[in-house]
Structures are given as structure tokens and as C-alpha cells.
Amino acid sequence: MKTCQSVRKKLSAYQDGEVTSAEIDSIDAHLRICEACREQHAALRQTYRMLKGLPEIEPAPELARRIVASATRAQKPFWIRAPGEAWRLFPARAALVTLAAAGLLIGTMLGNLLTAGPFHSPPSLSVSFPDQALTLASVKVFDAAPPGSLAEGYLKLTSKTRR
């Protein structure tokens, strides 16, 4: 005789007629002596009767295509799926442009707020010579001016215009 656990595992197959004749005899014998398994079998039969009473539903023609598309999308790595899923949040290009403009405006306002302190220009570091006037900053930049370079030309040009 089979135990209750092994009989309960096979009750669905027994109900569907998917067990051998030896198993049918064994299950029938167990159901005659076991009240708990008989109740389980009766509940299973009641469920089958209720399911058979439901009308059949014809699936939509595009259901198979949607299932395949969903399964394919789920197999892609997150870093490939994420941009497409994010794009669905902004289906209209106008919304995306508005969002970019708002970000630019907010960034500009924050930049002005953070730099709203008084602007102090560096002190003038001019050195005057009788023939030319150069700032120390320009002397630092053009300190090593090789002959024929743009820097040498600039220094010659500024020294001629100051005269």
C-alpha cells in the first residue's frame, strides 16, 4: 500500500488517467481506507468540474508576438534595456527638450547663485619703463620669447604702439 504523500502526488495524474493500471488499483485501495486522501481527491474532482464549466477564451492574435518580445527583452542585459526604458518615460520629444531647457536654466541660476559674491579683479601689476609699459602678467607669459616667434612680434608691436 502507498503512503498518503505518494498518493497525493499522483492524484492529479490519477484524475487525468495518466497512471498505469497497477497504480490505479493501488490508489483506489488507498482511497477506500484513507479519509484524508478521499477528501483531497473529492476537492480535486470539484475543482476539475468547476474549471470545465468555464467558457474557453480565445487569446488575442498578437499575444504570441507580445510574449516573445517580452521574453527577448528580459534576456538583454540591463545596460542595453535601460536607455529604451528611460526613453519610454519621455515619449514626446517636446518633453525631452523642455527638460533639457529647464536643466540649463536651473544650472545657470545655480551658477550665478554660487558666484554671486563680489568679483575682485586682481591688482594691477604694471611696471612702467620710459619706452614701454608691460604688465607683470604679460611678462610672465612672454618671458621666453624666441626670435621670430609670435610672442616676440607681439612684444615689438606693443612697444611701438606705446611710444
Backbone as ProteinMPNN parsed JSONL, in Angstrom:
{"seq_chain_A": "MKTCQSVRKKLSAYQDGEVTSAEIDSIDAHLRICEACREQHAALRQTYRMLKGLPEIEPAPELARRIVASATRAQKPFWIRAPGEAWRLFPARAALVTLAAAGLLIGTMLGNLLTAGPFHSPPSLSVSFPDQALTLASVKVFDAAPPGSLAEGYLKLTSKTRR", "coords_chain_A": {"N_chain_A": [[0.828, -1.169, 0.0], [0.418, 2.284, -0.659], [1.812, 5.261, 0.73], [0.215, 8.177, 2.159], [1.404, 10.546, 1.227], [2.695, 9.848, -1.237], [0.451, 9.048, -2.681], [-1.049, 11.411, -2.812], [0.632, 12.959, -4.385], [0.219, 11.822, -6.839], [-2.454, 12.189, -7.431], [-3.528, 14.112, -9.224], [-2.565, 13.182, -11.71], [-3.84, 10.712, -11.628], [-6.518, 11.516, -11.739], [-6.534, 12.536, -14.319], [-6.118, 10.255, -15.773], [-3.574, 9.33, -16.3], [-1.951, 7.383, -15.192], [-0.575, 4.098, -14.535], [-2.278, 0.888, -14.785], [-1.737, -0.692, -12.55], [-1.023, 1.241, -10.683], [-3.441, 2.601, -10.535], [-5.073, 0.673, -9.298], [-3.756, 0.497, -6.818], [-4.001, 3.132, -5.822], [-6.81, 3.366, -5.732], [-7.36, 1.432, -3.75], [-6.089, 2.628, -1.57], [-7.573, 5.003, -1.342], [-10.002, 3.987, -0.503], [-9.541, 3.336, 2.169], [-8.45, 5.591, 3.407], [-9.479, 8.481, 4.767], [-8.64, 11.231, 4.666], [-7.182, 11.41, 2.234], [-9.22, 10.752, 0.482], [-10.905, 12.967, 0.802], [-9.208, 14.93, -0.208], [-9.055, 14.04, -2.86], [-11.741, 14.332, -3.615], [-11.987, 17.14, -3.447], [-10.236, 17.85, -5.472], [-11.563, 16.735, -7.705], [-13.876, 18.325, -7.655], [-12.76, 20.824, -8.234], [-11.859, 20.318, -10.864], [-14.353, 19.959, -12.136], [-15.462, 22.522, -11.855], [-13.64, 24.02, -13.358], [-14.043, 22.926, -15.898], [-16.544, 23.929, -16.419], [-16.159, 26.57, -17.054], [-16.109, 29.066, -19.653], [-14.292, 28.744, -22.743], [-11.568, 30.755, -23.624], [-10.538, 32.673, -26.296], [-7.318, 33.501, -27.19], [-5.864, 36.725, -27.919], [-4.751, 37.582, -31.225], [-2.193, 38.846, -31.346], [-0.956, 38.081, -29.036], [0.981, 35.991, -28.85], [3.155, 37.193, -30.181], [3.669, 39.35, -28.456], [4.427, 37.989, -26.14], [6.785, 36.704, -26.966], [8.308, 38.972, -27.592], [8.492, 40.148, -25.059], [9.888, 38.159, -23.654], [12.287, 38.183, -25.06], [13.179, 40.773, -24.561], [13.614, 40.622, -21.824], [15.851, 39.048, -21.704], [17.96, 40.595, -22.495], [20.839, 42.432, -21.375], [20.852, 44.708, -18.539], [22.09, 47.206, -19.034], [21.659, 47.523, -21.703], [18.897, 47.48, -21.938], [18.097, 49.656, -20.359], [18.374, 52.364, -21.57], [16.301, 52.318, -23.519], [14.051, 51.841, -21.928], [14.109, 54.123, -20.362], [13.639, 56.035, -22.313], [10.975, 55.586, -22.838], [9.794, 56.908, -20.752], [9.769, 59.526, -21.548], [8.002, 60.051, -23.988], [7.385, 62.038, -25.828], [9.156, 64.267, -27.866], [9.164, 66.934, -27.324], [8.829, 67.052, -24.575], [11.289, 66.11, -23.707], [12.997, 68.091, -24.697], [12.028, 70.257, -23.266], [12.691, 69.446, -20.695], [15.515, 69.462, -20.902], [15.946, 72.206, -21.377], [14.957, 73.272, -18.982], [16.825, 72.17, -17.199], [19.155, 73.462, -18.073], [18.494, 76.125, -17.505], [18.135, 75.998, -14.689], [20.719, 75.184, -13.969], [22.17, 77.434, -14.805], [21.101, 79.394, -13.114], [21.885, 78.363, -10.609], [24.642, 78.488, -10.938], [25.019, 81.264, -11.094], [24.143, 81.938, -8.56], [26.031, 80.679, -6.922], [28.318, 82.057, -7.589], [27.793, 84.619, -6.805], [29.045, 86.326, -5.124], [31.074, 89.286, -4.463], [33.002, 90.36, -7.217], [36.369, 90.424, -7.408], [38.805, 92.077, -9.02], [42.115, 91.243, -10.001], [44.889, 92.963, -8.527], [46.475, 95.653, -10.249], [49.442, 95.02, -11.859], [51.375, 96.653, -13.07], [54.318, 97.713, -14.667], [56.207, 100.414, -15.33], [58.173, 101.633, -17.91], [60.456, 103.864, -19.505], [60.229, 103.609, -22.32], [58.371, 101.616, -22.806], [55.373, 99.959, -21.617], [54.579, 97.321, -19.645], [52.679, 94.684, -18.318], [53.171, 92.657, -15.416], [52.013, 90.193, -15.696], [51.89, 89.79, -18.469], [54.58, 89.751, -18.982], [55.306, 87.437, -17.668], [53.991, 85.533, -19.24], [55.103, 85.9, -21.764], [57.781, 85.511, -21.314], [59.911, 83.839, -22.172], [60.646, 84.489, -25.141], [61.287, 83.374, -28.149], [63.38, 84.358, -30.902], [61.701, 85.58, -33.783], [59.288, 84.478, -33.151], [55.74, 84.442, -32.426], [55.252, 85.623, -29.998], [57.474, 87.325, -29.702], [56.954, 89.061, -31.782], [54.573, 90.199, -30.864], [55.448, 91.539, -28.556], [57.179, 93.432, -29.715], [55.358, 94.843, -31.264], [53.613, 95.921, -29.316], [55.374, 97.526, -27.94], [56.044, 99.457, -29.825], [53.584, 100.724, -30.295], [53.067, 102.047, -27.928], [54.698, 104.206, -27.833]], "CA_chain_A": [[0.0, 0.0, 0.0], [1.198, 3.516, -0.745], [1.59, 6.233, 1.794], [-0.624, 9.316, 1.77], [2.2, 11.521, 0.478], [2.889, 9.383, -2.616], [-0.862, 9.044, -3.344], [-1.425, 12.813, -3.09], [1.449, 13.433, -5.512], [-0.285, 11.246, -8.099], [-3.904, 12.373, -7.567], [-3.834, 14.842, -10.462], [-2.349, 12.237, -12.811], [-4.913, 9.712, -11.48], [-7.736, 12.163, -12.237], [-6.396, 12.7, -15.775], [-5.945, 8.949, -16.396], [-2.184, 9.25, -16.771], [-1.207, 6.42, -14.373], [-0.71, 2.712, -15.007], [-3.391, 0.157, -14.155], [-1.287, -1.126, -11.217], [-1.11, 2.421, -9.822], [-4.871, 2.864, -10.332], [-5.541, -0.264, -8.271], [-3.14, 0.861, -5.54], [-4.606, 4.398, -5.372], [-8.197, 3.047, -5.358], [-7.33, 0.725, -2.467], [-5.734, 3.598, -0.536], [-8.685, 5.939, -1.17], [-11.068, 3.311, 0.245], [-9.247, 3.244, 3.598], [-7.911, 6.852, 3.943], [-10.475, 9.559, 4.686], [-7.977, 12.48, 4.285], [-6.866, 11.354, 0.799], [-10.513, 10.759, -0.208], [-11.333, 14.368, 0.793], [-8.312, 15.623, -1.156], [-9.469, 13.636, -4.205], [-13.039, 14.955, -3.865], [-11.733, 18.561, -3.703], [-9.62, 17.924, -6.8], [-12.627, 16.491, -8.692], [-14.726, 19.518, -7.655], [-12.005, 21.853, -8.967], [-11.9, 19.955, -12.285], [-15.708, 20.233, -12.623], [-15.634, 23.973, -11.96], [-12.831, 24.501, -14.479], [-14.681, 22.515, -17.149], [-17.724, 24.76, -16.604], [-15.777, 27.904, -17.529], [-16.031, 29.158, -21.118], [-12.939, 28.847, -23.289], [-11.241, 32.107, -24.081], [-9.626, 32.685, -27.449], [-6.327, 34.566, -26.977], [-5.706, 37.719, -28.985], [-3.741, 37.135, -32.206], [-0.86, 39.402, -31.104], [-0.456, 37.621, -27.739], [2.235, 35.237, -29.028], [4.203, 38.15, -30.526], [3.99, 40.107, -27.249], [5.143, 37.095, -25.22], [8.143, 36.538, -27.494], [9.006, 40.25, -27.423], [8.77, 40.314, -23.634], [10.955, 37.218, -23.281], [13.523, 38.654, -25.69], [13.601, 41.975, -23.845], [14.088, 40.231, -20.499], [17.145, 38.383, -21.817], [19.007, 41.579, -22.75], [21.409, 42.977, -20.144], [20.235, 45.941, -18.073], [22.684, 48.385, -19.651], [21.081, 47.664, -23.047], [17.471, 47.768, -21.779], [17.845, 50.893, -19.623], [18.07, 53.549, -22.388], [14.978, 52.196, -24.129], [13.038, 52.005, -20.89], [14.123, 55.534, -19.969], [13.035, 56.802, -23.405], [9.527, 55.463, -22.72], [9.325, 57.897, -19.794], [9.614, 60.77, -22.288], [7.642, 59.66, -25.346], [7.345, 63.188, -26.724], [10.441, 64.971, -27.939], [8.971, 68.237, -26.696], [9.061, 66.885, -23.138], [12.727, 65.978, -23.517], [13.58, 69.414, -24.937], [11.635, 71.073, -22.121], [13.511, 69.007, -19.568], [16.875, 69.959, -21.121], [15.926, 73.656, -21.186], [14.803, 73.513, -17.548], [18.109, 71.855, -16.595], [20.085, 74.535, -18.422], [18.087, 77.303, -16.746], [18.448, 75.759, -13.277], [22.175, 75.208, -13.85], [22.625, 78.826, -14.918], [20.72, 80.092, -11.883], [22.759, 77.89, -9.54], [25.976, 79.033, -11.18], [25.008, 82.677, -10.691], [23.994, 81.986, -7.111], [27.287, 80.287, -6.288], [29.357, 83.065, -7.868], [27.161, 85.92, -6.591], [29.897, 87.165, -4.287], [31.688, 90.384, -5.221], [34.109, 89.963, -8.078], [37.545, 91.263, -7.175], [39.807, 91.934, -10.07], [43.455, 91.236, -9.411], [45.503, 94.303, -8.558], [47.295, 95.928, -11.423], [50.858, 94.781, -11.609], [52.058, 97.307, -14.183], [55.656, 98.253, -14.473], [56.379, 101.404, -16.403], [59.511, 101.963, -18.374], [60.323, 105.064, -20.347], [59.841, 103.32, -23.692], [57.276, 100.634, -22.913], [54.646, 99.617, -20.391], [54.181, 95.915, -19.682], [52.213, 94.154, -17.042], [53.946, 91.505, -14.999], [51.362, 89.002, -16.223], [52.315, 89.577, -19.848], [55.994, 89.408, -18.956], [55.38, 86.031, -17.323], [53.539, 84.714, -20.358], [56.026, 86.011, -22.886], [59.115, 85.591, -20.756], [60.866, 83.245, -23.096], [60.156, 84.769, -26.484], [62.365, 83.124, -29.107], [63.369, 85.271, -32.051], [60.837, 85.171, -34.891], [58.042, 83.874, -32.667], [54.571, 85.31, -32.3], [55.436, 86.387, -28.767], [58.419, 88.418, -29.958], [56.244, 90.039, -32.618], [53.616, 90.905, -30.016], [56.192, 92.467, -27.709], [57.656, 94.531, -30.556], [54.19, 95.618, -31.671], [53.109, 96.704, -28.177], [56.346, 98.546, -27.558], [55.98, 100.517, -30.842], [52.322, 101.465, -30.2], [53.056, 102.823, -26.683], [55.577, 105.377, -27.967]], "C_chain_A": [[0.885, 1.25, 0.0], [0.875, 4.421, 0.424], [0.755, 7.391, 1.262], [0.145, 10.312, 0.893], [2.37, 11.095, -0.978], [1.56, 9.348, -3.37], [-1.251, 10.465, -3.72], [-0.612, 13.407, -4.237], [0.875, 12.976, -6.846], [-1.775, 11.485, -8.317], [-4.286, 13.099, -8.861], [-3.658, 13.931, -11.679], [-3.426, 11.15, -12.802], [-6.222, 10.268, -12.056], [-7.707, 12.285, -13.761], [-6.246, 11.375, -16.498], [-4.548, 8.735, -16.936], [-1.334, 8.304, -15.92], [-1.459, 5.009, -14.91], [-1.863, 2.025, -14.27], [-3.013, -0.34, -12.764], [-1.383, 0.044, -10.232], [-2.575, 2.772, -9.536], [-5.413, 1.967, -9.221], [-5.023, 0.12, -6.887], [-3.781, 2.135, -4.971], [-6.047, 4.168, -4.934], [-8.259, 2.379, -3.984], [-7.014, 1.707, -1.332], [-6.896, 4.564, -0.27], [-9.842, 5.313, -0.389], [-10.814, 3.336, 1.749], [-8.812, 4.575, 4.231], [-8.906, 7.993, 3.705], [-9.849, 10.865, 4.191], [-7.667, 12.512, 2.788], [-8.153, 11.374, -0.021], [-11.04, 12.206, -0.298], [-10.494, 15.192, -0.185], [-8.737, 15.31, -2.587], [-10.813, 14.265, -4.561], [-12.876, 16.443, -4.171], [-11.119, 18.75, -5.088], [-10.669, 17.711, -7.894], [-13.548, 17.705, -8.8], [-14.047, 20.652, -8.436], [-12.041, 21.577, -10.458], [-13.281, 20.279, -12.865], [-15.934, 21.735, -12.806], [-14.843, 24.53, -13.136], [-13.447, 24.12, -15.82], [-15.917, 23.356, -17.448], [-17.404, 26.157, -17.121], [-15.725, 27.939, -19.052], [-14.571, 29.259, -21.565], [-12.742, 30.249, -23.833], [-10.234, 31.99, -25.214], [-8.614, 33.816, -27.237], [-6.262, 35.499, -28.185], [-4.605, 37.267, -29.945], [-2.328, 37.645, -31.921], [-0.245, 38.934, -29.788], [0.874, 36.879, -27.869], [3.39, 36.178, -29.338], [4.625, 38.939, -29.292], [4.766, 39.259, -26.248], [6.59, 36.917, -25.669], [8.94, 37.827, -27.319], [9.374, 40.481, -25.96], [9.897, 39.391, -23.178], [12.291, 37.659, -23.853], [14.066, 39.859, -24.938], [14.176, 41.602, -22.482], [15.464, 39.575, -20.56], [18.274, 39.368, -22.076], [19.552, 42.099, -21.425], [20.778, 44.336, -19.802], [20.782, 47.166, -18.799], [22.223, 48.57, -21.09], [19.608, 48.043, -22.938], [17.219, 49.153, -21.225], [17.57, 52.103, -20.523], [16.684, 53.484, -23.038], [13.865, 52.377, -23.126], [12.98, 53.452, -20.419], [13.449, 56.382, -21.048], [11.514, 56.73, -23.337], [8.966, 56.434, -21.685], [9.064, 59.245, -20.462], [9.241, 60.455, -23.733], [7.637, 60.835, -26.321], [8.692, 63.895, -26.707], [10.341, 66.336, -27.275], [9.228, 68.147, -25.199], [10.554, 66.798, -22.855], [13.42, 67.329, -23.701], [13.255, 70.336, -23.766], [12.473, 70.717, -20.906], [14.95, 69.514, -19.697], [16.944, 71.465, -20.892], [15.799, 74.005, -19.705], [16.125, 73.227, -16.828], [19.139, 72.937, -16.851], [19.775, 75.789, -17.614], [18.437, 77.154, -15.265], [19.956, 75.791, -13.051], [22.736, 76.619, -13.922], [22.312, 79.599, -13.647], [21.607, 79.663, -10.718], [24.178, 78.43, -9.703], [26.061, 80.489, -10.768], [24.912, 82.805, -9.181], [25.312, 81.671, -6.42], [28.398, 81.306, -6.51], [28.825, 84.463, -7.634], [27.998, 86.844, -5.717], [30.544, 88.266, -5.121], [32.902, 89.881, -6.006], [35.251, 90.938, -7.862], [38.53, 91.033, -8.294], [41.181, 91.949, -9.42], [44.06, 92.636, -9.481], [46.398, 94.458, -9.784], [48.764, 95.782, -11.065], [51.689, 95.409, -12.726], [53.43, 97.82, -13.744], [55.885, 99.212, -15.621], [57.858, 101.629, -16.663], [59.377, 103.18, -19.258], [59.818, 104.722, -21.759], [58.619, 102.391, -23.787], [56.619, 100.375, -21.57], [54.154, 98.179, -20.538], [53.635, 95.52, -18.323], [53.075, 92.952, -16.697], [53.337, 90.223, -15.545], [51.824, 88.745, -17.65], [53.793, 89.238, -19.913], [56.144, 87.934, -18.607], [55.016, 85.155, -18.506], [54.583, 84.724, -21.469], [57.473, 86.13, -22.422], [60.149, 85.026, -21.712], [60.318, 83.412, -24.506], [61.291, 84.539, -27.476], [62.261, 84.068, -30.315], [62.506, 84.709, -33.186], [59.528, 84.556, -34.442], [56.934, 84.918, -32.614], [54.716, 86.193, -31.055], [56.389, 87.56, -28.975], [57.758, 89.491, -30.804], [55.262, 90.853, -31.805], [54.33, 91.938, -29.15], [56.709, 93.652, -28.502], [56.499, 95.439, -30.94], [53.683, 96.496, -30.524], [54.104, 97.777, -27.775], [56.343, 99.689, -28.561], [54.704, 101.341, -30.689], [52.29, 102.343, -28.954], [53.89, 104.101, -26.815], [54.854, 106.6, -28.371]], "O_chain_A": [[1.966, 1.259, 0.59], [-0.2, 4.346, 1.02], [0.611, 7.556, 0.051], [-0.403, 10.853, -0.068], [2.199, 11.922, -1.873], [1.536, 9.591, -4.577], [-1.732, 10.702, -4.827], [-1.107, 14.257, -4.976], [1.024, 13.657, -7.86], [-2.316, 11.014, -9.318], [-5.264, 12.733, -9.514], [-4.504, 13.913, -12.573], [-3.873, 10.716, -13.864], [-6.94, 9.569, -12.771], [-8.741, 12.152, -14.416], [-6.245, 11.355, -17.729], [-4.364, 8.03, -17.929], [-0.108, 8.416, -15.928], [-2.423, 4.765, -15.636], [-2.355, 2.527, -13.259], [-3.87, -0.407, -11.883], [-1.778, -0.142, -9.081], [-2.91, 3.189, -8.427], [-6.117, 2.428, -8.321], [-5.763, 0.072, -5.905], [-4.068, 2.205, -3.776], [-6.479, 4.691, -3.907], [-9.106, 2.719, -3.158], [-7.607, 1.625, -0.257], [-7.174, 4.903, 0.88], [-10.577, 6.016, 0.305], [-11.765, 3.354, 2.531], [-8.801, 4.691, 5.456], [-9.132, 8.405, 2.567], [-10.459, 11.552, 3.372], [-7.869, 13.539, 2.141], [-8.179, 11.951, -1.108], [-11.555, 12.619, -1.337], [-11.018, 16.046, -0.9], [-8.777, 16.202, -3.434], [-11.007, 14.689, -5.7], [-13.551, 16.963, -5.059], [-11.449, 19.704, -5.793], [-10.669, 18.423, -8.899], [-13.957, 18.078, -9.899], [-14.699, 21.354, -9.208], [-12.233, 22.501, -11.248], [-13.372, 20.816, -13.969], [-16.526, 22.163, -13.797], [-15.324, 25.419, -13.839], [-13.384, 24.895, -16.775], [-16.304, 23.486, -18.609], [-18.303, 26.859, -17.583], [-15.34, 26.952, -19.679], [-13.727, 29.794, -20.847], [-13.645, 30.84, -24.426], [-9.219, 31.302, -25.104], [-9.011, 34.975, -27.117], [-6.565, 35.11, -29.313], [-3.635, 36.638, -29.523], [-1.357, 36.95, -32.221], [0.868, 39.339, -29.451], [1.793, 37.114, -27.084], [4.491, 35.993, -28.821], [5.816, 39.177, -29.096], [5.668, 39.763, -25.579], [7.51, 36.973, -24.854], [10.111, 37.787, -26.941], [10.467, 40.965, -25.668], [10.762, 39.8, -22.402], [13.322, 37.521, -23.194], [15.27, 39.959, -24.704], [15.142, 42.22, -22.036], [16.175, 39.552, -19.555], [19.441, 39.018, -21.895], [18.807, 42.198, -20.45], [20.241, 45.018, -20.675], [20.021, 48.069, -19.144], [22.375, 49.656, -21.65], [19.111, 48.832, -23.742], [16.22, 49.779, -21.581], [16.605, 52.823, -20.266], [15.977, 54.49, -23.095], [12.845, 52.997, -23.43], [11.9, 53.954, -20.109], [12.758, 57.348, -20.728], [10.828, 57.676, -23.722], [7.779, 56.756, -21.732], [8.23, 60.02, -19.993], [10.085, 60.579, -24.62], [7.862, 60.645, -27.517], [9.288, 64.091, -25.648], [11.322, 66.837, -26.726], [9.789, 69.073, -24.614], [11.032, 67.356, -21.867], [14.329, 67.67, -22.943], [14.107, 71.107, -23.324], [12.914, 71.601, -20.171], [15.54, 69.95, -18.709], [17.895, 71.955, -20.281], [16.457, 74.928, -19.225], [16.503, 73.979, -15.93], [19.909, 73.294, -15.959], [20.683, 76.442, -17.099], [18.974, 78.08, -14.657], [20.426, 76.355, -12.063], [23.665, 76.964, -13.19], [23.142, 80.364, -13.155], [22.034, 80.501, -9.924], [24.832, 78.786, -8.723], [27.048, 80.913, -10.167], [25.534, 83.687, -8.59], [25.671, 82.322, -5.44], [29.321, 81.404, -5.7], [29.351, 85.416, -8.208], [27.683, 88.027, -5.589], [30.56, 88.187, -6.349], [33.704, 89.088, -5.514], [35.112, 92.136, -8.106], [39.026, 89.924, -8.487], [41.379, 92.602, -8.395], [43.764, 93.4, -10.4], [46.99, 93.495, -10.272], [49.248, 96.356, -10.089], [52.597, 94.775, -13.264], [53.637, 98.281, -12.621], [55.76, 98.824, -16.783], [58.663, 101.79, -15.746], [58.278, 103.492, -19.715], [59.045, 105.492, -22.329], [57.914, 102.414, -24.796], [57.234, 100.551, -20.518], [53.398, 97.867, -21.457], [54.112, 95.998, -17.294], [53.64, 92.307, -17.58], [54.058, 89.266, -15.829], [52.118, 87.604, -18.008], [54.219, 88.51, -20.809], [56.997, 87.246, -19.169], [55.667, 84.139, -18.748], [54.905, 83.683, -22.042], [58.289, 86.781, -23.075], [61.148, 85.678, -22.018], [59.595, 82.545, -24.997], [62.16, 85.397, -27.637], [61.171, 84.507, -30.682], [62.573, 83.522, -33.505], [58.728, 84.146, -35.283], [57.178, 86.118, -32.742], [54.344, 87.367, -31.069], [56.141, 88.661, -28.483], [57.965, 90.684, -30.582], [55.122, 92.057, -32.018], [53.874, 93.075, -29.024], [56.68, 94.778, -28.005], [56.637, 96.662, -30.941], [53.363, 97.667, -30.726], [53.7, 98.843, -27.31], [56.622, 100.822, -28.168], [54.731, 102.548, -30.93], [51.536, 103.316, -28.93], [53.783, 104.99, -25.97], [55.466, 107.657, -28.521]]}, "name": "protein", "num_of_chains": 1, "seq": "MKTCQSVRKKLSAYQDGEVTSAEIDSIDAHLRICEACREQHAALRQTYRMLKGLPEIEPAPELARRIVASATRAQKPFWIRAPGEAWRLFPARAALVTLAAAGLLIGTMLGNLLTAGPFHSPPSLSVSFPDQALTLASVKVFDAAPPGSLAEGYLKLTSKTRR"}
